[in-house]
């Protein structure tokens, strides 16, 4: 029987550079000059808010007064204003090794920049930091490791959605116990990327006694990496390899993994309007961090810049009916760490005051289109409907795009960006994006232009995700969606 040695440069380790918890210890943000804090939730919210169903927030998607204010803010936010922030993020990356990833000076300077913009807008932005242990780990499995492929190793199509970390979607089979039925104790499990999370694959393989898990990419091209979620003391090595890796069922493998973890600090930056009902908070967020591979300007400088532009044009003293809280999340690329910690740190009472959450991630994809989450579940995509009230959020976005005479499609409401933790505890959620690594169809090309068969952002998670990667025509429309939805729900 042939034997193959695979040396892995990029490993999927539990957390990787991610720190656990970087949100506030309560509903109010802690001062930005606070010392590094424990990742544990506050004593008043040890288990986080309940996931029980919540009643739908009051209000519909066709309120005339709210629509008027929504259109006014949509017109007030400008491409030039948002691009100025993008240029600042690009300059930060240029000064700091080409990226703004967690643990880098570029990320810290992005936080400082966001705080300055929000202060200039009249708000009092606050941030909370936290740390995790550092260390270096070398993990090797060798000798009699036998590659065992289960049904999860069949080729699955790439997902259309805009987050990479959980593989495919749209009705493909998930990883169940049967998917790894051939894995025996001491073997090296080999599975195909797709549908269920990398973490679920890892846990299933580890429970069956596998020495290691190899996840094979489900499409040609570079492997973008991923995360396993929060660090739960991973007991086996987990690596990702290209689709054409020379691995066969039953083959003897020698797998050597060098993985590094390091101490990192991350922040959530939060700011809110002075006025408005604080028992009906409308949250508007985007993740501030990028990946190590590049500057992260489309992903997600565009979302962060649009939120900053909206906050600046709305102003801290805006005469709003409902309080608006802006959030720039940390460590999203490491597994939604910042938003998950923020939500889990809320008490039930604090969570009940957050009426809606709007998320914006990748708003200027060069071959993109316009997507809003399937809040009402009518499009029958994976993830189903969102919590009560999410359908109204979806319709508000559809109303905006209709006003701009731009076709919009639904995207799966499956929790793969920072709206996920809010959705999980029953807070009405929604958002917009312009696509990532899904491929543009002929129908989409007819309505949006672009190139059929090419992914929405060909420079996704690469060194080429620079300010020149942003499609400014698409971005101009998407920025308006942030302003429109923010003002609508502030007034509803």
C-alpha positions as CSV (number, residue, x, y, z in Angstrom):
1,X,0.0,0.0,0.0
2,X,1.4,3.4,-0.9
3,X,2.4,5.8,1.8
4,X,2.2,9.6,1.4
5,X,3.7,12.3,3.7
6,X,1.8,15.6,3.8
7,X,3.4,18.6,5.4
8,X,0.8,21.3,6.3
9,X,1.7,24.9,6.3
10,X,-1.7,26.3,7.3
11,X,-3.5,24.4,10.0
12,X,-7.0,24.8,11.3
13,X,-6.5,25.0,15.0
14,X,-9.1,25.7,17.7
15,X,-9.3,29.5,17.9
16,X,-5.9,30.1,16.1
17,X,-5.1,33.7,16.9
18,X,-8.6,34.3,18.3
19,X,-9.1,35.6,21.8
20,X,-12.2,34.5,23.7
21,X,-14.5,37.3,24.5
22,X,-13.9,40.9,23.6
23,X,-17.2,42.6,24.2
24,X,-18.5,44.5,27.1
25,X,-19.4,43.0,30.4
26,X,-22.8,44.4,30.2
27,X,-25.1,46.4,27.9
28,X,-23.0,49.5,28.3
29,X,-19.5,49.5,26.8
30,X,-16.5,49.8,29.1
31,X,-14.0,52.6,28.7
32,X,-11.5,52.3,25.9
33,X,-8.6,52.8,28.3
34,X,-9.7,49.9,30.5
35,X,-7.1,47.2,31.3
36,X,-7.2,43.9,29.6
37,X,-10.2,42.1,31.0
38,X,-11.2,38.5,31.7
39,X,-13.2,36.8,28.9
40,X,-15.7,35.5,31.3
41,X,-19.2,37.0,31.3
42,X,-20.2,39.3,34.2
43,X,-21.6,37.6,37.2
44,X,-25.0,39.0,36.4
45,X,-25.0,37.2,33.0
46,X,-23.2,34.1,33.6
47,X,-25.1,32.1,31.1
48,X,-26.1,34.8,28.7
49,X,-29.6,35.7,27.5
50,X,-32.1,32.9,26.8
51,X,-32.6,31.5,23.4
52,X,-36.4,31.4,23.9
53,X,-38.6,33.0,21.3
54,X,-39.1,36.7,21.7
55,X,-42.2,38.6,20.5
56,X,-41.8,40.5,17.2
57,X,-40.8,44.1,17.6
58,X,-43.6,46.6,16.9
59,X,-43.8,48.2,13.5
60,X,-44.1,47.3,9.9
61,X,-42.0,47.9,6.8
62,X,-44.2,50.5,5.2
63,X,-44.3,53.3,7.8
64,X,-44.4,56.6,5.8
65,X,-42.8,58.7,8.4
66,X,-39.9,56.3,9.0
67,X,-39.5,55.9,5.2
68,X,-39.1,59.6,4.7
69,X,-36.3,59.8,7.4
70,X,-34.7,56.6,5.9
71,X,-34.5,58.2,2.5
72,X,-33.0,61.3,3.9
73,X,-30.2,59.5,5.6
74,X,-29.6,57.2,2.6
75,X,-29.1,60.3,0.5
76,X,-26.9,61.9,3.2
77,X,-24.3,59.1,3.4
78,X,-21.8,59.5,0.5
79,X,-19.4,57.4,-1.4
80,X,-16.7,59.9,-0.9
81,X,-17.2,59.8,2.9
82,X,-17.0,56.1,3.0
83,X,-14.1,55.9,0.7
84,X,-12.1,58.3,2.9
85,X,-12.4,55.7,5.6
86,X,-11.4,52.9,3.2
87,X,-8.3,54.9,2.3
88,X,-7.5,55.2,6.0
89,X,-7.8,51.4,6.4
90,X,-5.6,50.9,3.4
91,X,-3.0,53.3,4.7
92,X,-3.0,51.4,8.0
93,X,-2.4,48.1,6.3
94,X,0.3,49.6,4.1
95,X,2.2,50.7,7.3
96,X,1.8,47.4,9.0
97,X,2.8,44.5,6.8
98,X,-0.2,44.6,4.5
99,X,-3.0,43.5,6.9
100,X,-5.3,44.5,9.7
101,X,-5.8,41.1,11.2
102,X,-6.3,40.2,14.9
103,X,-3.1,40.5,16.9
104,X,-1.5,42.9,14.4
105,X,-0.6,46.6,14.8
106,X,-2.8,47.2,11.8
107,X,-5.8,46.0,13.7
108,X,-5.1,48.1,16.7
109,X,-4.6,51.1,14.6
110,X,-8.0,50.4,12.9
111,X,-9.6,50.4,16.3
112,X,-8.0,53.7,17.2
113,X,-9.1,55.2,13.9
114,X,-12.7,54.0,14.4
115,X,-12.8,55.5,17.9
116,X,-11.6,58.9,16.5
117,X,-14.2,59.0,13.8
118,X,-16.9,58.2,16.3
119,X,-15.6,60.8,18.7
120,X,-15.6,63.4,15.9
121,X,-19.2,62.5,15.3
122,X,-20.0,63.5,18.8
123,X,-20.4,60.1,20.4
124,X,-18.4,58.6,23.2
125,X,-17.0,55.4,21.8
126,X,-15.9,52.8,24.2
127,X,-14.1,49.5,23.8
128,X,-13.2,46.5,25.9
129,X,-10.2,44.4,25.4
130,X,-9.3,40.9,26.5
131,X,-6.4,38.5,26.2
132,X,-5.7,34.8,25.8
133,X,-2.7,32.6,26.5
134,X,0.1,32.2,24.0
135,X,2.2,29.2,23.1
136,X,3.7,27.2,20.3
137,X,2.5,23.7,19.6
138,X,4.0,21.0,17.3
139,X,1.6,18.2,16.7
140,X,2.5,15.1,14.7
141,X,0.7,11.9,13.7
142,X,2.8,9.3,11.9
143,X,3.3,5.7,11.3
144,X,0.2,3.5,11.1
145,X,-2.3,6.3,10.5
146,X,-4.7,5.0,7.9
147,X,-6.8,7.5,5.8
148,X,-10.5,6.7,6.2
149,X,-12.9,8.6,4.1
150,X,-16.6,8.6,4.9
151,X,-19.6,9.8,3.0
152,X,-18.6,13.3,3.9
153,X,-15.8,13.0,1.4
154,X,-18.0,13.2,-1.7
155,X,-17.5,16.3,-3.8
156,X,-20.0,19.0,-2.7
157,X,-20.6,22.3,-4.6
158,X,-19.3,25.5,-3.2
159,X,-21.7,27.6,-1.2
160,X,-23.2,30.9,-2.5
161,X,-23.1,32.7,0.7
162,X,-20.6,35.3,1.9
163,X,-18.8,33.6,4.8
164,X,-16.3,30.9,4.3
165,X,-16.0,29.2,7.6
166,X,-18.7,26.6,7.4
167,X,-18.4,25.1,4.0
168,X,-21.3,24.6,1.6
169,X,-25.0,25.2,1.9
170,X,-28.3,24.8,0.1
171,X,-29.6,21.4,0.9
172,X,-26.3,19.3,0.9
173,X,-26.1,16.5,3.5
174,X,-24.6,17.4,6.8
175,X,-22.0,15.6,8.8
176,X,-23.7,13.0,10.9
177,X,-22.3,10.0,12.7
178,X,-22.8,8.0,9.5
179,X,-20.6,10.4,7.5
180,X,-17.6,9.1,9.4
181,X,-18.7,5.6,9.9
182,X,-15.5,4.2,8.4
183,X,-13.3,6.1,10.8
184,X,-11.7,3.8,13.4
185,X,-9.6,4.6,16.5
186,X,-6.1,5.6,15.5
187,X,-6.9,6.4,11.9
188,X,-6.6,9.8,10.1
189,X,-10.1,11.0,9.1
190,X,-10.3,12.6,5.7
191,X,-13.5,14.5,4.9
192,X,-14.7,16.8,2.2
193,X,-15.4,20.4,3.0
194,X,-19.1,21.3,2.9
195,X,-22.3,22.1,4.7
196,X,-21.6,21.6,8.4
197,X,-19.1,23.5,10.4
198,X,-15.4,22.6,10.6
199,X,-16.0,22.3,14.3
200,X,-18.7,19.7,13.9
201,X,-16.4,17.7,11.6
202,X,-13.6,17.9,14.2
203,X,-15.8,16.9,17.1
204,X,-17.2,13.9,15.3
205,X,-13.8,12.7,14.2
206,X,-12.3,13.2,17.7
207,X,-15.2,11.3,19.3
208,X,-14.5,8.3,17.1
209,X,-10.9,8.2,18.2
210,X,-9.2,9.6,15.0
211,X,-5.6,10.7,15.4
212,X,-6.2,13.7,13.1
213,X,-8.7,15.2,10.7
214,X,-7.9,16.3,7.1
215,X,-10.5,18.5,5.5
216,X,-10.2,18.5,1.7
217,X,-11.3,21.6,-0.1
218,X,-14.5,21.1,-2.3
219,X,-13.4,23.3,-5.2
220,X,-10.2,24.0,-7.1
221,X,-8.0,26.9,-6.0
222,X,-6.3,28.2,-2.9
223,X,-7.5,26.9,0.5
224,X,-8.8,30.0,2.4
225,X,-8.5,28.4,5.9
226,X,-11.1,28.6,8.6
227,X,-11.8,28.2,12.3
228,X,-13.1,25.6,14.6
229,X,-14.8,28.1,16.9
230,X,-13.9,28.7,20.5
231,X,-11.0,26.8,22.0
232,X,-12.4,23.7,23.8
233,X,-9.0,22.0,24.3
234,X,-8.7,20.5,20.8
235,X,-7.3,17.0,21.2
236,X,-6.4,16.3,17.6
237,X,-4.8,18.1,14.7
238,X,-7.2,19.5,12.1
239,X,-5.8,20.7,8.7
240,X,-7.1,21.8,5.4
241,X,-5.7,20.7,2.1
242,X,-6.3,21.4,-1.6
243,X,-8.9,19.5,-3.6
244,X,-6.2,17.7,-5.6
245,X,-4.3,16.5,-2.5
246,X,-3.0,12.9,-3.2
247,X,-5.1,11.1,-0.6
248,X,-6.9,7.8,-1.1
249,X,-9.2,5.9,1.1
250,X,-7.2,3.3,3.1
251,X,-3.8,4.9,2.3
252,X,-1.1,5.1,4.9
253,X,-0.4,8.8,5.8
254,X,2.3,10.6,7.8
255,X,0.9,13.9,8.8
256,X,3.1,16.6,10.5
257,X,1.6,19.8,11.6
258,X,3.3,22.9,13.0
259,X,0.8,25.2,14.6
260,X,1.3,28.4,16.4
261,X,-0.9,30.2,18.9
262,X,0.0,33.6,20.2
263,X,-1.3,36.1,22.7
264,X,-3.6,38.6,21.0
265,X,-5.8,41.4,22.2
266,X,-9.1,42.4,20.5
267,X,-11.8,45.0,21.0
268,X,-15.4,45.7,20.2
269,X,-15.9,49.4,19.6
270,X,-19.4,50.6,20.5
271,X,-21.1,54.1,20.4
272,X,-24.7,55.2,20.6
273,X,-26.9,58.2,20.1
274,X,-27.7,60.4,23.0
275,X,-31.4,60.4,22.4
276,X,-33.9,57.7,21.7
277,X,-35.7,55.1,23.7
278,X,-33.1,53.0,25.5
279,X,-35.6,50.2,25.9
280,X,-35.8,49.9,22.1
281,X,-32.2,49.9,20.9
282,X,-31.4,49.4,17.2
283,X,-28.0,47.9,16.8
284,X,-26.0,48.4,13.6
285,X,-22.7,46.5,13.2
286,X,-19.8,45.3,11.0
287,X,-16.6,43.5,11.8
288,X,-13.5,45.6,11.9
289,X,-10.8,43.0,11.6
290,X,-9.4,41.5,8.4
291,X,-7.5,38.3,7.6
292,X,-3.7,37.9,7.7
293,X,-3.5,37.4,3.9
294,X,-4.3,41.0,2.9
295,X,-5.5,44.5,3.8
296,X,-9.2,43.4,4.1
297,X,-10.7,46.4,2.4
298,X,-13.7,44.8,0.9
299,X,-13.8,42.2,3.7
300,X,-14.7,44.1,5.7
301,X,-13.4,47.6,5.4
302,X,-16.4,48.4,3.3
303,X,-18.9,47.4,6.0
304,X,-16.9,49.2,8.7
305,X,-16.6,52.3,6.6
306,X,-20.3,52.4,5.8
307,X,-21.2,52.1,9.5
308,X,-18.8,54.9,10.4
309,X,-20.1,57.1,7.6
310,X,-23.7,56.4,8.8
311,X,-22.8,57.2,12.4
312,X,-21.1,60.4,11.4
313,X,-24.0,61.6,9.2
314,X,-26.7,60.6,11.7
315,X,-24.8,62.3,14.6
316,X,-24.8,61.6,18.3
317,X,-27.5,64.2,18.9
318,X,-29.9,63.0,16.3
319,X,-33.5,63.4,17.3
320,X,-34.4,59.7,17.0
321,X,-37.3,57.8,18.5
322,X,-35.2,54.7,19.3
323,X,-31.7,54.7,20.5
324,X,-29.1,53.6,17.9
325,X,-26.0,51.6,19.0
326,X,-23.2,51.2,16.5
327,X,-20.8,48.3,16.9
328,X,-17.5,47.4,15.2
329,X,-16.7,43.9,16.1
330,X,-13.4,42.3,16.8
331,X,-12.1,38.8,15.8
332,X,-15.0,38.0,13.4
333,X,-12.6,36.3,11.1
334,X,-11.6,34.0,14.0
335,X,-15.1,32.7,14.5
336,X,-17.5,35.6,15.5
337,X,-15.6,36.0,18.7
338,X,-16.4,39.6,19.5
339,X,-20.1,39.5,18.8
340,X,-20.5,36.2,20.5
341,X,-18.9,37.5,23.6
342,X,-20.9,40.7,23.6
343,X,-24.2,38.8,23.3
344,X,-23.3,36.1,25.9
345,X,-22.3,38.9,28.3
346,X,-25.7,40.5,28.3
347,X,-28.2,39.8,31.0
348,X,-31.7,38.8,30.0
349,X,-33.0,42.3,30.7
350,X,-30.2,43.9,28.7
351,X,-30.8,41.6,25.7
352,X,-34.6,42.4,25.9
353,X,-33.8,46.1,25.2
354,X,-32.1,45.3,21.9
355,X,-35.0,45.3,19.5
356,X,-33.1,44.6,16.2
357,X,-29.6,44.0,14.9
358,X,-28.4,44.9,11.4
359,X,-25.2,43.5,10.0
360,X,-23.1,44.7,7.1
361,X,-20.3,42.5,5.7
362,X,-18.6,43.0,2.3
363,X,-20.4,45.8,0.5
364,X,-18.2,46.4,-2.5
365,X,-17.5,43.1,-4.2
366,X,-16.0,43.7,-7.7
367,X,-18.2,41.1,-9.4
368,X,-20.9,41.4,-6.9
369,X,-24.7,41.8,-6.6
370,X,-27.1,42.8,-3.9
371,X,-28.3,40.4,-1.2
372,X,-30.4,40.7,2.0
373,X,-31.0,37.9,4.5
374,X,-34.1,35.8,4.1
375,X,-35.7,37.0,7.3
376,X,-39.1,35.6,6.6
377,X,-37.9,32.2,5.3
378,X,-39.9,32.6,2.1
379,X,-37.0,31.8,-0.2
380,X,-36.6,28.3,1.5
381,X,-32.8,28.6,2.0
382,X,-30.7,26.9,4.6
383,X,-31.1,28.5,8.0
384,X,-34.8,29.2,7.4
385,X,-36.5,32.3,8.8
386,X,-34.9,34.6,11.4
387,X,-36.4,35.4,14.8
388,X,-39.8,37.2,14.9
389,X,-39.5,40.5,13.2
390,X,-36.7,39.5,10.9
391,X,-39.1,39.4,8.0
392,X,-39.8,43.1,8.5
393,X,-36.1,43.9,8.4
394,X,-35.8,41.9,5.1
395,X,-38.7,43.9,3.6
396,X,-37.2,47.2,4.6
397,X,-34.0,46.3,2.7
398,X,-36.1,45.2,-0.3
399,X,-38.0,48.5,-0.1
400,X,-34.7,50.4,-0.2
401,X,-33.3,48.5,-3.3
402,X,-36.7,48.9,-5.0
403,X,-36.5,52.7,-4.4
404,X,-33.0,52.6,-6.0
405,X,-34.4,50.4,-8.9
406,X,-31.8,47.7,-8.1
407,X,-32.8,43.9,-8.1
408,X,-32.0,42.2,-4.8
409,X,-31.8,38.5,-3.9
410,X,-32.2,36.6,-0.6
411,X,-29.3,35.0,1.1
412,X,-29.4,32.2,3.6
413,X,-30.0,33.2,7.1
414,X,-27.5,30.7,8.6
415,X,-25.6,32.7,11.2
416,X,-22.2,33.0,9.4
417,X,-21.5,36.6,10.3
418,X,-21.9,38.7,13.3
419,X,-25.7,38.6,13.2
420,X,-25.5,35.0,14.2
421,X,-25.2,35.4,18.0
422,X,-28.1,37.9,18.0
423,X,-30.2,35.5,15.9
424,X,-29.4,32.7,18.3
425,X,-30.9,34.5,21.2
426,X,-34.1,35.5,19.4
427,X,-33.2,39.1,18.5
428,X,-34.7,40.2,15.2
429,X,-31.8,40.4,12.7
430,X,-31.0,41.1,9.1
431,X,-28.5,42.9,6.9
432,X,-27.1,43.2,3.4
433,X,-24.0,42.2,1.5
434,X,-22.7,42.0,-2.1
435,X,-21.2,38.5,-2.2
436,X,-17.9,36.8,-1.5
437,X,-16.8,33.4,-3.0
438,X,-20.0,32.3,-4.6
439,X,-20.1,32.3,-8.4
440,X,-22.2,34.7,-10.4
441,X,-25.0,33.0,-12.5
442,X,-26.3,34.0,-15.9
443,X,-29.5,35.4,-14.3
444,X,-27.5,37.5,-11.9
445,X,-25.3,38.8,-14.7
446,X,-28.4,39.9,-16.6
447,X,-29.6,42.0,-13.6
448,X,-26.3,43.2,-12.2
449,X,-23.7,42.9,-14.9
450,X,-20.3,41.3,-14.2
451,X,-18.9,38.0,-15.3
452,X,-20.8,34.7,-15.3
453,X,-19.0,31.9,-13.6
454,X,-16.6,34.2,-11.7
455,X,-16.9,34.5,-8.0
456,X,-18.3,37.7,-6.6
457,X,-15.0,38.8,-5.1
458,X,-12.1,37.2,-7.0
459,X,-9.7,38.7,-4.5
460,X,-11.5,37.4,-1.4
461,X,-9.1,36.9,1.5
462,X,-6.1,37.6,-0.6
463,X,-3.3,40.3,-0.8
464,X,-5.3,41.8,-3.6
465,X,-8.2,42.8,-1.4
466,X,-7.1,46.5,-1.5
467,X,-9.0,49.7,-2.1
468,X,-8.7,49.1,-5.8
469,X,-10.7,45.9,-5.3
470,X,-13.8,47.7,-4.3
471,X,-16.5,48.2,-7.0
472,X,-17.5,51.7,-6.3
473,X,-20.8,51.6,-8.3
474,X,-22.0,48.7,-6.2
475,X,-20.6,50.2,-3.0
476,X,-22.4,53.5,-3.6
477,X,-25.8,51.7,-3.6
478,X,-24.8,49.4,-0.6
479,X,-23.8,52.4,1.6
480,X,-27.3,53.8,1.1
481,X,-28.8,50.6,2.4
482,X,-26.9,51.1,5.7
483,X,-28.2,54.6,6.1
484,X,-31.7,53.7,5.0
485,X,-32.2,50.8,7.4
486,X,-30.5,52.6,10.3
487,X,-32.8,55.7,10.0
488,X,-35.9,53.6,9.3
489,X,-35.7,51.6,12.5
490,X,-34.5,54.6,14.5
491,X,-37.8,56.2,13.6
492,X,-40.2,53.3,13.7
